[in-house]
Amino acid sequence: MARYTGPVCRLCRREGTKLYLKGEKCYTDKCPVVRRPFPPGQHGQARRKLSEYGVQLREKQKLRRTYGVLEGQFRRYLDKASRKTGVTGTTLLQLLERRLDNVVYRMGFASSRAEARQLVRHGHFTVNGRKVDIPSFSTRPGDVIAVRESSRDKGRFKEVRESAPRGVPAWLEVDRPALKGTVVRLPSREEIDVPVQEHLVIELYSR
């Protein structure tokens, strides 16, 4: 499947905000968004005024790149959100947050969503006792996500056990010594710390 494989820090600089794609580096002064807070490229420092469409497009790209989903996947999430009751933008964010790779990241078992996606693909996690290696798997309230027994002694998960959590959102519960966590409920909009104006994304696709 086609996926962006270039320097991910360029994506953050292009969107003008931290998307936390690089893991621990994003929390240090070495983050390129801090050191060079302007878009990449020869004309990155030139002042540009975006059109209404341009603003909406940037919000959409920001959201896509944060969760690492392709355009086709993103449209399917949007279609699914529009068919549900409630605020479409909030529902869209909840669908993205419920992805297994994002839940693994939110629980602190990976330093970035990209690392979480790789760990899931390599079959290191179970959902309710069954191995799941599909990053886009949609979790539900009550689901228990755990590191597989055969993976618990691997170096990466030893680090997770010994390190302090960065902060787990209230809609998740995590037992770090046991390397497992539970999806307690769906996240509210206030609990989704993604710097995006989702209503602009909805407007873009409503054109």
Residue, then its C-alpha position, 0 to 999 in steps of 0.5 A: m500500500a502506498r504511504y509517505t516514507g519521507p522525513v515526517c518532520r517536514l509534514c509537521r513543518r508544512e502544517g505549522t504545528k506539531l503532529y507528534l509523528k517522530g515520538e520522543k523527539c517531538y518533546t525536545d528542543k531538537c524538534p524541527v517545528v521549534r527550530r524552523p517554524f516555517p514550511p519546508g522548501q525554497h519559498g517556505q519563509a514567504r508570506r502566503k495568504l491561504s484561500e478558504y479552500g486552502v485553509q480547509l485543505r490544510e486542516k484535512q491534511k493535518l488530520r490525515r497526517t496525524y493519524g497516518v491514513l490515506e485519502g481513500q481510508f479517510r473518505r470512508y471514515l468520513d462517510k461512516a461518520s456522516r451516517k451516524t447521529g451526532v456531530t459529524g466532526t466529533t464522530l469522525l475524530q472518535l472513529l480515528e481515535r478508536r483505531l487500534d494503532n492509535v489506542v496502542y499509542r494513547m496507552g503509551f505502548a509506543s512512542s508514536r502512531a507510526e511505531a504503534r502501527q508497526l508493532v500491531r502489524h508484527g502481531h504483538f497485541t491481542v484484543n480480548g485475548r485474540k491476536v489482531d494485526i490490523p492497525s485500522f481495527s476499530t476498538r469498542p468500549g470494554d475491549v481489553i488490549a494487551v501485549r501478547e505473552s510471547s512479546r512481553d520480554k522483548g526490549r521495547f516492552k521492557e522499556v514500557r514497563e519501566s518508564a513513566p507514562r506520558g499521560v493516558p486519556a481518561w477514556l482509557e485505563v492502563d495497567r503498565p506492569a501487566l502491559k494491558g489496557t481497557v477502552v472504558r468509553l468513547p472519548s469526548r471532543e475535549e479529550i482528543d488533543v488533536p490541533v484541528q478544526e474538524h468543522l472545516v474538514i466537513e465543509l471541504y467535503s461538503r463542497 
